[in-house]
Amino acid sequence: MLKERYRQQLLEGNDNVKIIYLKGSYELIWSRMIARKEHFMKPHMLQSQFEALEEPANALTIDISVSVAEIVREVLNRMD
């Protein structure tokens, strides 16, 4: 998860770069995390990530409660 200052560093001099913020509730992300196996980030780490989250103000925000295909379609539609 990127802090605002890190996002600004990435954007500096990169006028064509767009931040895409995949937004979901704690409960949704938790349910997906506990369903996956052998991943480096353990579910118990999620709370601290939500506490540290600095939601981007100038990003393309996409709701992750839909399917991956719908997320991709939404991103592509909104990038035009």
Stockholm file with secondary structure:
# STOCKHOLM 1.0

chainA/1-80         MLKERYRQQLLEGNDNVKIIYLKGSYELIWSRMIARKEHFMKPHMLQSQFEALEEPANALTIDISVSVAEIVREVLNRMD
#=GR chainA/1-80 SS CCCHHHHHHHHTTCTTCCCEEEECCHHHHHHHHHHCCSCSSCGGGHHHHHHHCCCCSSSEEEETTSCHHHHHHHHHHHHC
#=GC SS_cons        CCCHHHHHHHHTTCTTCCCEEEECCHHHHHHHHHHCCSCSSCGGGHHHHHHHCCCCSSSEEEETTSCHHHHHHHHHHHHC
//
